[in-house]
Amino acid sequence: MTWEILVGLVTLVPACIAICTVVSNNTKAMTEVKCGLDELKSTLRDQKKELRSIEETVADHEVRITRLEG
C-alpha cells in the first residue's frame, strides 16, 4: 500500500462519516416533522367535529329564539 492510497482512505473515511451523519440527522428531523403533521391532522379533524356540534347547537338556539320572539 502506497502513501497516496493511505492518504486517500484517510480522507474518504471522515468524509463518508460526515455525510452519513448529515443524512441521519435529516432523516430524524423529517420523521419528527411527519409525526407532528399527523398529530396536527388528527387535532384539526377533532376540532372540525367539535365545531360542527357547536354550529348545530347554535342553530338550535337560533330557532328557539325565533319562536319565542315570534
C-alpha positions in Angstrom: 0.0 0.0 0.0 1.5 3.3 -1.0 1.2 6.5 0.9 -1.1 8.0 -1.7 -3.7 5.3 -1.2 -3.4 5.6 2.6 -3.9 9.4 2.4 -6.9 8.8 0.1 -8.5 6.4 2.5 -7.8 8.7 5.5 -9.5 11.5 3.6 -12.5 9.5 2.3 -13.5 7.8 5.6 -14.1 11.0 7.6 -16.0 12.5 4.5 -18.2 9.4 4.4 -18.8 9.6 8.2 -19.7 13.3 7.8 -22.2 12.6 5.0 -23.8 9.8 6.9 -24.2 12.0 10.0 -25.9 14.7 8.0 -28.2 12.2 6.3 -29.1 10.5 9.6 -29.9 13.9 11.3 -32.1 14.9 8.3 -33.9 11.6 8.4 -34.6 12.0 12.1 -35.9 15.6 11.6 -38.1 14.5 8.7 -39.6 11.7 10.9 -40.3 14.2 13.7 -42.0 16.6 11.2 -44.1 13.8 9.8 -45.2 12.8 13.3 -46.0 16.4 14.1 -48.1 16.8 10.9 -50.0 13.6 11.7 -50.8 14.8 15.1 -51.9 18.2 13.7 -54.2 16.5 11.2 -55.8 14.5 14.0 -56.3 17.6 16.1 -57.8 19.5 13.2 -60.1 16.6 12.5 -61.3 16.6 16.1 -61.8 20.3 16.1 -63.8 20.2 12.9 -66.2 17.6 14.5 -66.5 19.8 17.6 -67.2 22.9 15.5 -70.0 21.1 13.7 -71.5 20.1 17.0 -71.3 23.7 18.2 -72.8 25.0 15.0 -75.8 22.6 15.4 -76.3 23.8 18.9 -76.2 27.4 17.9 -78.7 26.8 15.1 -81.0 25.1 17.6 -80.8 28.1 19.9 -81.5 30.5 17.0 -84.6 28.5 16.1 -85.8 28.6 19.7 -85.2 32.4 20.0 -87.0 33.0 16.7 -90.0 31.0 18.0 -90.0 32.9 21.3 -89.8 36.3 19.6 -92.5 35.4 17.0 
